[in-house]
Amino acid sequence: MSEAATAGEFYGIFDQSGVDLVLLDLNLPDDDGMEVARRLRRHSNVPVIMVTARDGTHDRIAGLELGVDDYVTKPFHPRELVARVRNLLARVNGKSPQNVKEGL
């Protein structure tokens, strides 16, 4: 598992290592999360879940139209996010959610 506080850090990690799934906030200090999602979709099919405080309909729709797989607004229950991650990874990997390891 890797973590990045900025878009720049994220791009460095993404370019250097295999990433199975991205949890992406819209409010980044050096770039807009929508632009990061747009760039990701131009170059990758990696699963993306937006996790953000922006809860407006416009933001949710824009994210989904860019190709993010899910959109979760803060505050959220950690178990809900884990369930969403597990389900998305299972779908991408062709497995049932129960077969995705607990160690997320």
C-alpha positions, -999 to 999 in steps of 0.1 A, spaced: 0 0 0 13 35 -9 1 69 1 6 103 -15 -4 137 -1 -1 155 -35 -8 148 -71 29 150 -78 37 124 -53 9 102 -66 22 104 -102 56 94 -90 43 64 -71 19 54 -100 47 56 -126 71 35 -104 50 7 -91 19 -14 -99 -12 1 -84 -43 -21 -80 -68 6 -69 -67 44 -63 -86 62 -36 -86 98 -48 -95 130 -31 -107 160 -51 -91 185 -28 -53 182 -34 -29 210 -26 -12 210 -60 -38 199 -85 -75 192 -88 -86 156 -82 -108 158 -113 -77 165 -134 -59 136 -118 -88 114 -126 -89 127 -162 -52 120 -166 -56 85 -151 -83 76 -175 -63 87 -205 -35 63 -195 -49 36 -173 -80 15 -165 -70 12 -128 -101 12 -105 -107 46 -89 -128 55 -60 -133 92 -53 -132 99 -15 -140 135 -9 -158 161 11 -173 175 -21 -208 161 -19 -226 182 -46 -244 165 -74 -223 183 -100 -191 169 -85 -204 133 -82 -217 133 -118 -185 149 -132 -164 123 -114 -185 94 -127 -185 109 -162 -147 110 -161 -148 73 -155 -142 69 -117 -158 37 -105 -173 49 -73 -178 82 -53 -178 83 -15 -184 115 5 -168 123 38 -176 116 65 -180 79 58 -179 47 78 -146 29 73 -163 -5 69 -184 10 41 -153 21 23 -136 -13 28 -167 -30 14 -167 -8 -17 -130 -14 -22 -134 -52 -18 -164 -53 -42 -146 -32 -68 -114 -53 -66 -135 -85 -68 -153 -73 -99 -120 -62 -116 -103 -95 -108 -133 -116 -117 -138 -130 -82 -167 -128 -57 -163 -102 -29 -161 -129 -3 -129 -142 -20 -110 -109 -17 -87 -110 13 -96 -92 45 -62 -76 46 -71 -44 27 
